[in-house]
């Protein structure tokens, strides 16, 4: 839901960040754009995004070029790591 806040935890379940959802975009896998893929921050091109995500979804046994996705954009609300040793 747009406006929802979430807390990101580290591997020890310690809160690290508070984020707020600012956009949710329903789309098909094949309709992912270069801009959206780059904003995700894991890849340097749409092609590498597609290759990596296709591998992931194939491992799960659910890949289809027209499979529905929801792309989420969020913003940082608070960095809870400040002051942690």
PDB file of N, CA, C and O in Angstrom:
ATOM      1  N   UNK A   1       0.841  -1.164   0.000  1.00  0.00           N
ATOM      2  CA  UNK A   1       0.000   0.000   0.000  1.00  0.00           C
ATOM      3  C   UNK A   1       0.896   1.240   0.000  1.00  0.00           C
ATOM      4  O   UNK A   1       1.838   1.332   0.787  1.00  0.00           O
ATOM      5  N   UNK A   2       0.603   2.173  -0.870  1.00  0.00           N
ATOM      6  CA  UNK A   2       1.355   3.424  -0.916  1.00  0.00           C
ATOM      7  C   UNK A   2       1.159   4.155   0.407  1.00  0.00           C
ATOM      8  O   UNK A   2       0.037   4.284   0.896  1.00  0.00           O
ATOM      9  N   UNK A   3       2.258   4.630   0.979  1.00  0.00           N
ATOM     10  CA  UNK A   3       2.234   5.310   2.267  1.00  0.00           C
ATOM     11  C   UNK A   3       2.599   4.411   3.437  1.00  0.00           C
ATOM     12  O   UNK A   3       2.871   4.900   4.533  1.00  0.00           O
ATOM     13  N   UNK A   4       2.608   3.098   3.216  1.00  0.00           N
ATOM     14  CA  UNK A   4       2.938   2.151   4.285  1.00  0.00           C
ATOM     15  C   UNK A   4       4.412   2.253   4.647  1.00  0.00           C
ATOM     16  O   UNK A   4       5.262   2.403   3.769  1.00  0.00           O
ATOM     17  N   UNK A   5       4.711   2.171   5.923  1.00  0.00           N
ATOM     18  CA  UNK A   5       6.096   2.149   6.399  1.00  0.00           C
ATOM     19  C   UNK A   5       6.475   0.727   6.779  1.00  0.00           C
ATOM     20  O   UNK A   5       5.657  -0.028   7.304  1.00  0.00           O
ATOM     21  N   UNK A   6       7.721   0.372   6.508  1.00  0.00           N
ATOM     22  CA  UNK A   6       8.260  -0.943   6.838  1.00  0.00           C
ATOM     23  C   UNK A   6       9.591  -0.768   7.545  1.00  0.00           C
ATOM     24  O   UNK A   6      10.265   0.250   7.388  1.00  0.00           O
ATOM     25  N   UNK A   7       9.959  -1.767   8.322  1.00  0.00           N
ATOM     26  CA  UNK A   7      11.247  -1.777   9.011  1.00  0.00           C
ATOM     27  C   UNK A   7      12.086  -2.897   8.413  1.00  0.00           C
ATOM     28  O   UNK A   7      11.668  -4.055   8.400  1.00  0.00           O
ATOM     29  N   UNK A   8      13.273  -2.550   7.918  1.00  0.00           N
ATOM     30  CA  UNK A   8      14.209  -3.534   7.379  1.00  0.00           C
ATOM     31  C   UNK A   8      15.106  -4.012   8.514  1.00  0.00           C
ATOM     32  O   UNK A   8      15.676  -3.211   9.254  1.00  0.00           O
ATOM     33  N   UNK A   9      15.221  -5.336   8.636  1.00  0.00           N
ATOM     34  CA  UNK A   9      16.030  -5.950   9.688  1.00  0.00           C
ATOM     35  C   UNK A   9      17.326  -6.492   9.105  1.00  0.00           C
ATOM     36  O   UNK A   9      17.395  -6.805   7.916  1.00  0.00           O
ATOM     37  N   UNK A  10      18.360  -6.605   9.947  1.00  0.00           N
ATOM     38  CA  UNK A  10      19.577  -7.273   9.506  1.00  0.00           C
ATOM     39  C   UNK A  10      19.427  -8.771   9.763  1.00  0.00           C
ATOM     40  O   UNK A  10      18.355  -9.227  10.161  1.00  0.00           O
ATOM     41  N   UNK A  11      20.494  -9.538   9.538  1.00  0.00           N
ATOM     42  CA  UNK A  11      20.417 -10.988   9.685  1.00  0.00           C
ATOM     43  C   UNK A  11      20.210 -11.437  11.125  1.00  0.00           C
ATOM     44  O   UNK A  11      19.865 -12.594  11.368  1.00  0.00           O
ATOM     45  N   UNK A  12      20.416 -10.535  12.081  1.00  0.00           N
ATOM     46  CA  UNK A  12      20.175 -10.844  13.490  1.00  0.00           C
ATOM     47  C   UNK A  12      18.828 -10.301  13.959  1.00  0.00           C
ATOM     48  O   UNK A  12      18.563 -10.249  15.160  1.00  0.00           O
ATOM     49  N   UNK A  13      17.979  -9.898  13.016  1.00  0.00           N
ATOM     50  CA  UNK A  13      16.650  -9.337  13.302  1.00  0.00           C
ATOM     51  C   UNK A  13      16.703  -8.021  14.061  1.00  0.00           C
ATOM     52  O   UNK A  13      15.775  -7.685  14.797  1.00  0.00           O
ATOM     53  N   UNK A  14      17.785  -7.277  13.883  1.00  0.00           N
ATOM     54  CA  UNK A  14      17.913  -5.957  14.500  1.00  0.00           C
ATOM     55  C   UNK A  14      17.428  -4.913  13.487  1.00  0.00           C
ATOM     56  O   UNK A  14      17.912  -4.897  12.355  1.00  0.00           O
ATOM     57  N   UNK A  15      16.488  -4.044  13.864  1.00  0.00           N
ATOM     58  CA  UNK A  15      16.000  -3.018  12.937  1.00  0.00           C
ATOM     59  C   UNK A  15      17.135  -2.123  12.445  1.00  0.00           C
ATOM     60  O   UNK A  15      17.975  -1.672  13.224  1.00  0.00           O
ATOM     61  N   UNK A  16      17.139  -1.873  11.113  1.00  0.00           N
ATOM     62  CA  UNK A  16      18.187  -1.067  10.497  1.00  0.00           C
ATOM     63  C   UNK A  16      17.651   0.191   9.825  1.00  0.00           C
ATOM     64  O   UNK A  16      18.250   1.261   9.935  1.00  0.00           O
ATOM     65  N   UNK A  17      16.526   0.064   9.129  1.00  0.00           N
ATOM     66  CA  UNK A  17      15.981   1.176   8.350  1.00  0.00           C
ATOM     67  C   UNK A  17      14.461   1.201   8.444  1.00  0.00           C
ATOM     68  O   UNK A  17      13.819   0.165   8.617  1.00  0.00           O
ATOM     69  N   UNK A  18      13.903   2.390   8.327  1.00  0.00           N
ATOM     70  CA  UNK A  18      12.463   2.549   8.147  1.00  0.00           C
ATOM     71  C   UNK A  18      12.268   3.111   6.744  1.00  0.00           C
ATOM     72  O   UNK A  18      12.866   4.125   6.384  1.00  0.00           O
ATOM     73  N   UNK A  19      11.426   2.445   5.952  1.00  0.00           N
ATOM     74  CA  UNK A  19      11.141   2.901   4.595  1.00  0.00           C
ATOM     75  C   UNK A  19       9.645   3.156   4.438  1.00  0.00           C
ATOM     76  O   UNK A  19       8.825   2.629   5.190  1.00  0.00           O
ATOM     77  N   UNK A  20       9.312   3.976   3.444  1.00  0.00           N
ATOM     78  CA  UNK A  20       7.904   4.253   3.125  1.00  0.00           C
ATOM     79  C   UNK A  20       7.686   3.968   1.640  1.00  0.00           C
ATOM     80  O   UNK A  20       8.452   4.434   0.797  1.00  0.00           O
ATOM     81  N   UNK A  21       6.650   3.210   1.324  1.00  0.00           N
ATOM     82  CA  UNK A  21       6.290   2.928  -0.062  1.00  0.00           C
ATOM     83  C   UNK A  21       5.714   4.183  -0.693  1.00  0.00           C
ATOM     84  O   UNK A  21       4.774   4.778  -0.165  1.00  0.00           O
ATOM     85  N   UNK A  22       6.286   4.587  -1.834  1.00  0.00           N
ATOM     86  CA  UNK A  22       5.802   5.786  -2.526  1.00  0.00           C
ATOM     87  C   UNK A  22       5.143   5.461  -3.866  1.00  0.00           C
ATOM     88  O   UNK A  22       4.447   6.306  -4.427  1.00  0.00           O
ATOM     89  N   UNK A  23       5.351   4.249  -4.389  1.00  0.00           N
ATOM     90  CA  UNK A  23       4.698   3.859  -5.643  1.00  0.00           C
ATOM     91  C   UNK A  23       4.631   2.346  -5.743  1.00  0.00           C
ATOM     92  O   UNK A  23       5.558   1.643  -5.339  1.00  0.00           O
ATOM     93  N   UNK A  24       3.534   1.854  -6.281  1.00  0.00           N
ATOM     94  CA  UNK A  24       3.355   0.445  -6.614  1.00  0.00           C
ATOM     95  C   UNK A  24       2.861   0.397  -8.056  1.00  0.00           C
ATOM     96  O   UNK A  24       1.834   0.987  -8.390  1.00  0.00           O
ATOM     97  N   UNK A  25       3.603  -0.311  -8.904  1.00  0.00           N
ATOM     98  CA  UNK A  25       3.271  -0.341 -10.328  1.00  0.00           C
ATOM     99  C   UNK A  25       3.068  -1.793 -10.762  1.00  0.00           C
ATOM    100  O   UNK A  25       4.031  -2.557 -10.816  1.00  0.00           O
ATOM    101  N   UNK A  26       1.831  -2.182 -11.072  1.00  0.00           N
ATOM    102  CA  UNK A  26       1.620  -3.531 -11.605  1.00  0.00           C
ATOM    103  C   UNK A  26       2.067  -3.584 -13.069  1.00  0.00           C
ATOM    104  O   UNK A  26       1.756  -2.687 -13.853  1.00  0.00           O
ATOM    105  N   UNK A  27       2.793  -4.634 -13.426  1.00  0.00           N
ATOM    106  CA  UNK A  27       3.256  -4.802 -14.798  1.00  0.00           C
ATOM    107  C   UNK A  27       3.601  -6.254 -15.033  1.00  0.00           C
ATOM    108  O   UNK A  27       3.700  -7.039 -14.090  1.00  0.00           O
ATOM    109  N   UNK A  28       3.786  -6.613 -16.299  1.00  0.00           N
ATOM    110  CA  UNK A  28       4.235  -7.960 -16.639  1.00  0.00           C
ATOM    111  C   UNK A  28       5.765  -7.969 -16.672  1.00  0.00           C
ATOM    112  O   UNK A  28       6.394  -6.936 -16.899  1.00  0.00           O
ATOM    113  N   UNK A  29       6.347  -9.128 -16.447  1.00  0.00           N
ATOM    114  CA  UNK A  29       7.808  -9.266 -16.489  1.00  0.00           C
ATOM    115  C   UNK A  29       8.366  -8.662 -17.775  1.00  0.00           C
ATOM    116  O   UNK A  29       9.358  -7.934 -17.739  1.00  0.00           O
ATOM    117  N   UNK A  30       7.743  -8.957 -18.895  1.00  0.00           N
ATOM    118  CA  UNK A  30       8.235  -8.493 -20.195  1.00  0.00           C
ATOM    119  C   UNK A  30       8.088  -6.989 -20.389  1.00  0.00           C
ATOM    120  O   UNK A  30       8.653  -6.438 -21.334  1.00  0.00           O
ATOM    121  N   UNK A  31       7.351  -6.317 -19.525  1.00  0.00           N
ATOM    122  CA  UNK A  31       7.144  -4.873 -19.649  1.00  0.00           C
ATOM    123  C   UNK A  31       8.025  -4.043 -18.713  1.00  0.00           C
ATOM    124  O   UNK A  31       7.888  -2.821 -18.657  1.00  0.00           O
ATOM    125  N   UNK A  32       8.925  -4.698 -17.981  1.00  0.00           N
ATOM    126  CA  UNK A  32       9.847  -3.963 -17.114  1.00  0.00           C
ATOM    127  C   UNK A  32      10.655  -2.985 -17.960  1.00  0.00           C
ATOM    128  O   UNK A  32      11.094  -3.322 -19.060  1.00  0.00           O
ATOM    129  N   UNK A  33      10.848  -1.778 -17.444  1.00  0.00           N
ATOM    130  CA  UNK A  33      11.601  -0.768 -18.187  1.00  0.00           C
ATOM    131  C   UNK A  33      13.036  -0.675 -17.674  1.00  0.00           C
ATOM    132  O   UNK A  33      13.347  -1.107 -16.564  1.00  0.00           O
ATOM    133  N   UNK A  34      13.888  -0.110 -18.497  1.00  0.00           N
ATOM    134  CA  UNK A  34      15.283   0.122 -18.104  1.00  0.00           C
ATOM    135  C   UNK A  34      15.336   1.006 -16.858  1.00  0.00           C
ATOM    136  O   UNK A  34      16.092   0.725 -15.928  1.00  0.00           O
ATOM    137  N   UNK A  35      14.537   2.069 -16.839  1.00  0.00           N
ATOM    138  CA  UNK A  35      14.536   2.988 -15.700  1.00  0.00           C
ATOM    139  C   UNK A  35      14.167   2.271 -14.407  1.00  0.00           C
ATOM    140  O   UNK A  35      14.827   2.456 -13.384  1.00  0.00           O
ATOM    141  N   UNK A  36      13.123   1.460 -14.444  1.00  0.00           N
ATOM    142  CA  UNK A  36      12.698   0.742 -13.241  1.00  0.00           C
ATOM    143  C   UNK A  36      13.755  -0.258 -12.796  1.00  0.00           C
ATOM    144  O   UNK A  36      14.035  -0.382 -11.603  1.00  0.00           O
ATOM    145  N   UNK A  37      14.341  -0.970 -13.749  1.00  0.00           N
ATOM    146  CA  UNK A  37      15.375  -1.953 -13.415  1.00  0.00           C
ATOM    147  C   UNK A  37      16.573  -1.280 -12.763  1.00  0.00           C
ATOM    148  O   UNK A  37      17.112  -1.792 -11.781  1.00  0.00           O
ATOM    149  N   UNK A  38      16.997  -0.136 -13.298  1.00  0.00           N
ATOM    150  CA  UNK A  38      18.150   0.567 -12.735  1.00  0.00           C
ATOM    151  C   UNK A  38      17.838   1.134 -11.360  1.00  0.00           C
ATOM    152  O   UNK A  38      18.705   1.140 -10.485  1.00  0.00           O
ATOM    153  N   UNK A  39      16.613   1.611 -11.154  1.00  0.00           N
ATOM    154  CA  UNK A  39      16.240   2.142  -9.840  1.00  0.00           C
ATOM    155  C   UNK A  39      16.253   1.066  -8.762  1.00  0.00           C
ATOM    156  O   UNK A  39      16.435   1.368  -7.583  1.00  0.00           O
ATOM    157  N   UNK A  40      16.061  -0.185  -9.162  1.00  0.00           N
ATOM    158  CA  UNK A  40      16.122  -1.273  -8.189  1.00  0.00           C
ATOM    159  C   UNK A  40      17.518  -1.379  -7.580  1.00  0.00           C
ATOM    160  O   UNK A  40      17.672  -1.828  -6.444  1.00  0.00           O
ATOM    161  N   UNK A  41      18.536  -0.965  -8.340  1.00  0.00           N
ATOM    162  CA  UNK A  41      19.877  -0.846  -7.787  1.00  0.00           C
ATOM    163  C   UNK A  41      20.721  -2.098  -7.756  1.00  0.00           C
ATOM    164  O   UNK A  41      21.826  -2.069  -7.214  1.00  0.00           O
ATOM    165  N   UNK A  42      20.246  -3.198  -8.316  1.00  0.00           N
ATOM    166  CA  UNK A  42      21.014  -4.439  -8.284  1.00  0.00           C
ATOM    167  C   UNK A  42      21.761  -4.708  -9.578  1.00  0.00           C
ATOM    168  O   UNK A  42      22.727  -5.471  -9.585  1.00  0.00           O
ATOM    169  N   UNK A  43      21.334  -4.102 -10.666  1.00  0.00           N
ATOM    170  CA  UNK A  43      21.900  -4.393 -11.979  1.00  0.00           C
ATOM    171  C   UNK A  43      22.289  -3.098 -12.677  1.00  0.00           C
ATOM    172  O   UNK A  43      21.887  -2.008 -12.272  1.00  0.00           O
ATOM    173  N   UNK A  44      23.090  -3.245 -13.750  1.00  0.00           N
ATOM    174  CA  UNK A  44      23.527  -2.065 -14.492  1.00  0.00           C
ATOM    175  C   UNK A  44      22.850  -1.935 -15.851  1.00  0.00           C
ATOM    176  O   UNK A  44      23.194  -1.050 -16.635  1.00  0.00           O
ATOM    177  N   UNK A  45      21.890  -2.813 -16.134  1.00  0.00           N
ATOM    178  CA  UNK A  45      21.139  -2.729 -17.387  1.00  0.00           C
ATOM    179  C   UNK A  45      19.848  -3.524 -17.255  1.00  0.00           C
ATOM    180  O   UNK A  45      19.705  -4.358 -16.361  1.00  0.00           O
ATOM    181  N   UNK A  46      18.923  -3.257 -18.147  1.00  0.00           N
ATOM    182  CA  UNK A  46      17.677  -4.021 -18.182  1.00  0.00           C
ATOM    183  C   UNK A  46      17.961  -5.480 -18.514  1.00  0.00           C
ATOM    184  O   UNK A  46      17.315  -6.379 -17.975  1.00  0.00           O
ATOM    185  N   UNK A  47      18.920  -5.718 -19.397  1.00  0.00           N
ATOM    186  CA  UNK A  47      19.253  -7.087 -19.789  1.00  0.00           C
ATOM    187  C   UNK A  47      19.756  -7.902 -18.599  1.00  0.00           C
ATOM    188  O   UNK A  47      19.356  -9.054 -18.426  1.00  0.00           O
ATOM    189  N   UNK A  48      20.626  -7.317 -17.780  1.00  0.00           N
ATOM    190  CA  UNK A  48      21.129  -8.067 -16.618  1.00  0.00           C
ATOM    191  C   UNK A  48      20.026  -8.257 -15.585  1.00  0.00           C
ATOM    192  O   UNK A  48      19.984  -9.287 -14.914  1.00  0.00           O
ATOM    193  N   UNK A  49      19.132  -7.281 -15.447  1.00  0.00           N
ATOM    194  CA  UNK A  49      17.981  -7.434 -14.542  1.00  0.00           C
ATOM    195  C   UNK A  49      17.130  -8.616 -14.998  1.00  0.00           C
ATOM    196  O   UNK A  49      16.766  -9.479 -14.199  1.00  0.00           O
ATOM    197  N   UNK A  50      16.817  -8.642 -16.306  1.00  0.00           N
ATOM    198  CA  UNK A  50      15.969  -9.726 -16.833  1.00  0.00           C
ATOM    199  C   UNK A  50      16.633 -11.084 -16.639  1.00  0.00           C
ATOM    200  O   UNK A  50      15.983 -12.040 -16.215  1.00  0.00           O
ATOM    201  N   UNK A  51      17.924 -11.174 -16.946  1.00  0.00           N
ATOM    202  CA  UNK A  51      18.629 -12.456 -16.828  1.00  0.00           C
ATOM    203  C   UNK A  51      18.630 -12.949 -15.387  1.00  0.00           C
ATOM    204  O   UNK A  51      18.326 -14.115 -15.133  1.00  0.00           O
ATOM    205  N   UNK A  52      18.963 -12.085 -14.451  1.00  0.00           N
ATOM    206  CA  UNK A  52      19.013 -12.486 -13.047  1.00  0.00           C
ATOM    207  C   UNK A  52      17.655 -12.847 -12.484  1.00  0.00           C
ATOM    208  O   UNK A  52      17.522 -13.832 -11.759  1.00  0.00           O
ATOM    209  N   UNK A  53      16.652 -12.061 -12.812  1.00  0.00           N
ATOM    210  CA  UNK A  53      15.310 -12.342 -12.297  1.00  0.00           C
ATOM    211  C   UNK A  53      14.692 -13.564 -12.970  1.00  0.00           C
ATOM    212  O   UNK A  53      13.956 -14.320 -12.337  1.00  0.00           O
ATOM    213  N   UNK A  54      14.989 -13.754 -14.242  1.00  0.00           N
ATOM    214  CA  UNK A  54      14.487 -14.963 -14.904  1.00  0.00           C
ATOM    215  C   UNK A  54      15.083 -16.213 -14.255  1.00  0.00           C
ATOM    216  O   UNK A  54      14.365 -17.183 -14.010  1.00  0.00           O
ATOM    217  N   UNK A  55      16.393 -16.199 -13.973  1.00  0.00           N
ATOM    218  CA  UNK A  55      17.023 -17.340 -13.284  1.00  0.00           C
ATOM    219  C   UNK A  55      16.332 -17.606 -11.953  1.00  0.00           C
ATOM    220  O   UNK A  55      16.020 -18.750 -11.625  1.00  0.00           O
ATOM    221  N   UNK A  56      16.095 -16.542 -11.190  1.00  0.00           N
ATOM    222  CA  UNK A  56      15.457 -16.679  -9.880  1.00  0.00           C
ATOM    223  C   UNK A  56      14.066 -17.305 -10.013  1.00  0.00           C
ATOM    224  O   UNK A  56      13.753 -18.274  -9.321  1.00  0.00           O
ATOM    225  N   UNK A  57      13.240 -16.761 -10.893  1.00  0.00           N
ATOM    226  CA  UNK A  57      11.876 -17.273 -11.034  1.00  0.00           C
ATOM    227  C   UNK A  57      11.853 -18.676 -11.632  1.00  0.00           C
ATOM    228  O   UNK A  57      10.956 -19.458 -11.317  1.00  0.00           O
ATOM    229  N   UNK A  58      12.815 -19.011 -12.484  1.00  0.00           N
ATOM    230  CA  UNK A  58      12.892 -20.380 -13.011  1.00  0.00           C
ATOM    231  C   UNK A  58      13.239 -21.364 -11.893  1.00  0.00           C
ATOM    232  O   UNK A  58      12.695 -22.467 -11.846  1.00  0.00           O
ATOM    233  N   UNK A  59      14.148 -20.966 -10.989  1.00  0.00           N
ATOM    234  CA  UNK A  59      14.471 -21.840  -9.849  1.00  0.00           C
ATOM    235  C   UNK A  59      13.231 -22.119  -9.016  1.00  0.00           C
ATOM    236  O   UNK A  59      13.076 -23.213  -8.474  1.00  0.00           O
ATOM    237  N   UNK A  60      12.351 -21.136  -8.913  1.00  0.00           N
ATOM    238  CA  UNK A  60      11.102 -21.316  -8.171  1.00  0.00           C
ATOM    239  C   UNK A  60      10.054 -22.070  -8.982  1.00  0.00           C
ATOM    240  O   UNK A  60       9.028 -22.488  -8.446  1.00  0.00           O
ATOM    241  N   UNK A  61      10.319 -22.241 -10.279  1.00  0.00           N
ATOM    242  CA  UNK A  61       9.384 -22.943 -11.148  1.00  0.00           C
ATOM    243  C   UNK A  61       8.175 -22.122 -11.552  1.00  0.00           C
ATOM    244  O   UNK A  61       7.126 -22.680 -11.873  1.00  0.00           O
ATOM    245  N   UNK A  62       8.310 -20.796 -11.541  1.00  0.00           N
ATOM    246  CA  UNK A  62       7.144 -19.955 -11.823  1.00  0.00           C
ATOM    247  C   UNK A  62       7.374 -18.952 -12.946  1.00  0.00           C
ATOM    248  O   UNK A  62       6.533 -18.078 -13.156  1.00  0.00           O
ATOM    249  N   UNK A  63       8.489 -19.047 -13.679  1.00  0.00           N
ATOM    250  CA  UNK A  63       8.769 -18.026 -14.686  1.00  0.00           C
ATOM    251  C   UNK A  63       7.851 -18.127 -15.890  1.00  0.00           C
ATOM    252  O   UNK A  63       7.567 -19.217 -16.387  1.00  0.00           O
ATOM    253  N   UNK A  64       7.393 -16.972 -16.350  1.00  0.00           N
ATOM    254  CA  UNK A  64       6.711 -16.809 -17.638  1.00  0.00           C
ATOM    255  C   UNK A  64       6.980 -15.379 -18.087  1.00  0.00           C
ATOM    256  O   UNK A  64       6.953 -14.470 -17.258  1.00  0.00           O
ATOM    257  N   UNK A  65       7.237 -15.150 -19.368  1.00  0.00           N
ATOM    258  CA  UNK A  65       7.531 -13.793 -19.833  1.00  0.00           C
ATOM    259  C   UNK A  65       6.427 -12.788 -19.516  1.00  0.00           C
ATOM    260  O   UNK A  65       6.689 -11.600 -19.331  1.00  0.00           O
ATOM    261  N   UNK A  66       5.199 -13.276 -19.456  1.00  0.00           N
ATOM    262  CA  UNK A  66       4.077 -12.373 -19.178  1.00  0.00           C
ATOM    263  C   UNK A  66       3.584 -12.467 -17.734  1.00  0.00           C
ATOM    264  O   UNK A  66       2.471 -12.045 -17.419  1.00  0.00           O
ATOM    265  N   UNK A  67       4.426 -13.028 -16.861  1.00  0.00           N
ATOM    266  CA  UNK A  67       4.007 -13.165 -15.459  1.00  0.00           C
ATOM    267  C   UNK A  67       3.810 -11.790 -14.823  1.00  0.00           C
ATOM    268  O   UNK A  67       4.568 -10.861 -15.102  1.00  0.00           O
ATOM    269  N   UNK A  68       2.793 -11.661 -13.970  1.00  0.00           N
ATOM    270  CA  UNK A  68       2.550 -10.371 -13.324  1.00  0.00           C
ATOM    271  C   UNK A  68       3.555 -10.108 -12.202  1.00  0.00           C
ATOM    272  O   UNK A  68       3.934 -11.008 -11.452  1.00  0.00           O
ATOM    273  N   UNK A  69       3.967  -8.855 -12.115  1.00  0.00           N
ATOM    274  CA  UNK A  69       4.850  -8.382 -11.049  1.00  0.00           C
ATOM    275  C   UNK A  69       4.249  -7.113 -10.463  1.00  0.00           C
ATOM    276  O   UNK A  69       3.381  -6.484 -11.067  1.00  0.00           O
ATOM    277  N   UNK A  70       4.716  -6.753  -9.297  1.00  0.00           N
ATOM    278  CA  UNK A  70       4.422  -5.432  -8.743  1.00  0.00           C
ATOM    279  C   UNK A  70       5.762  -4.807  -8.394  1.00  0.00           C
ATOM    280  O   UNK A  70       6.498  -5.316  -7.549  1.00  0.00           O
ATOM    281  N   UNK A  71       6.070  -3.697  -9.055  1.00  0.00           N
ATOM    282  CA  UNK A  71       7.314  -2.965  -8.811  1.00  0.00           C
ATOM    283  C   UNK A  71       7.037  -1.928  -7.731  1.00  0.00           C
ATOM    284  O   UNK A  71       6.098  -1.138  -7.832  1.00  0.00           O
ATOM    285  N   UNK A  72       7.869  -1.945  -6.697  1.00  0.00           N
ATOM    286  CA  UNK A  72       7.682  -1.032  -5.563  1.00  0.00           C
ATOM    287  C   UNK A  72       8.822  -0.025  -5.514  1.00  0.00           C
ATOM    288  O   UNK A  72       9.995  -0.384  -5.616  1.00  0.00           O
ATOM    289  N   UNK A  73       8.459   1.230  -5.357  1.00  0.00           N
ATOM    290  CA  UNK A  73       9.459   2.273  -5.112  1.00  0.00           C
ATOM    291  C   UNK A  73       9.243   2.760  -3.690  1.00  0.00           C
ATOM    292  O   UNK A  73       8.110   2.980  -3.260  1.00  0.00           O
ATOM    293  N   UNK A  74      10.345   2.927  -2.963  1.00  0.00           N
ATOM    294  CA  UNK A  74      10.230   3.379  -1.578  1.00  0.00           C
ATOM    295  C   UNK A  74      11.275   4.434  -1.294  1.00  0.00           C
ATOM    296  O   UNK A  74      12.236   4.606  -2.043  1.00  0.00           O
ATOM    297  N   UNK A  75      11.065   5.141  -0.190  1.00  0.00           N
ATOM    298  CA  UNK A  75      12.014   6.167   0.241  1.00  0.00           C
ATOM    299  C   UNK A  75      12.456   5.855   1.663  1.00  0.00           C
ATOM    300  O   UNK A  75      11.734   5.218   2.430  1.00  0.00           O
ATOM    301  N   UNK A  76      13.635   6.307   1.995  1.00  0.00           N
ATOM    302  CA  UNK A  76      14.155   6.144   3.346  1.00  0.00           C
ATOM    303  C   UNK A  76      13.492   7.159   4.263  1.00  0.00           C
ATOM    304  O   UNK A  76      13.496   8.358   3.985  1.00  0.00           O
ATOM    305  N   UNK A  77      12.928   6.672   5.349  1.00  0.00           N
ATOM    306  CA  UNK A  77      12.323   7.541   6.358  1.00  0.00           C
ATOM    307  C   UNK A  77      13.321   7.798   7.477  1.00  0.00           C
ATOM    308  O   UNK A  77      13.502   8.933   7.919  1.00  0.00           O
ATOM    309  N   UNK A  78      13.970   6.717   7.931  1.00  0.00           N
ATOM    310  CA  UNK A  78      14.920   6.852   9.043  1.00  0.00           C
ATOM    311  C   UNK A  78      15.962   5.747   8.980  1.00  0.00           C
ATOM    312  O   UNK A  78      15.639   4.587   8.722  1.00  0.00           O
ATOM    313  N   UNK A  79      17.207   6.116   9.216  1.00  0.00           N
ATOM    314  CA  UNK A  79      18.305   5.161   9.310  1.00  0.00           C
ATOM    315  C   UNK A  79      18.514   4.876  10.789  1.00  0.00           C
ATOM    316  O   UNK A  79      19.013   5.725  11.527  1.00  0.00           O
ATOM    317  N   UNK A  80      18.131   3.681  11.218  1.00  0.00           N
ATOM    318  CA  UNK A  80      18.213   3.317  12.634  1.00  0.00           C
ATOM    319  C   UNK A  80      19.615   2.880  13.042  1.00  0.00           C
ATOM    320  O   UNK A  80      19.869   2.632  14.220  1.00  0.00           O
ATOM    321  N   UNK A  81      20.523   2.785  12.080  1.00  0.00           N
ATOM    322  CA  UNK A  81      21.894   2.352  12.381  1.00  0.00           C
ATOM    323  C   UNK A  81      22.723   3.464  12.996  1.00  0.00           C
ATOM    324  O   UNK A  81      23.751   3.198  13.618  1.00  0.00           O
ATOM    325  N   UNK A  82      22.297   4.686  12.833  1.00  0.00           N
ATOM    326  CA  UNK A  82      23.058   5.811  13.379  1.00  0.00           C
ATOM    327  C   UNK A  82      23.189   5.648  14.891  1.00  0.00           C
ATOM    328  O   UNK A  82      22.201   5.467  15.602  1.00  0.00           O
ATOM    329  N   UNK A  83      24.407   5.714  15.352  1.00  0.00           N
ATOM    330  CA  UNK A  83      24.658   5.580  16.778  1.00  0.00           C
ATOM    331  C   UNK A  83      24.870   4.148  17.230  1.00  0.00           C
ATOM    332  O   UNK A  83      25.218   3.918  18.388  1.00  0.00           O
ATOM    333  N   UNK A  84      24.666   3.157  16.328  1.00  0.00           N
ATOM    334  CA  UNK A  84      24.922   1.769  16.701  1.00  0.00           C
ATOM    335  C   UNK A  84      26.416   1.500  16.613  1.00  0.00           C
ATOM    336  O   UNK A  84      27.092   1.984  15.705  1.00  0.00           O
ATOM    337  N   UNK A  85      26.918   0.736  17.550  1.00  0.00           N
ATOM    338  CA  UNK A  85      28.351   0.413  17.551  1.00  0.00           C
ATOM    339  C   UNK A  85      28.640  -0.774  16.687  1.00  0.00           C
ATOM    340  O   UNK A  85      29.794  -1.186  16.570  1.00  0.00           O
TER     341      UNK A  85
END
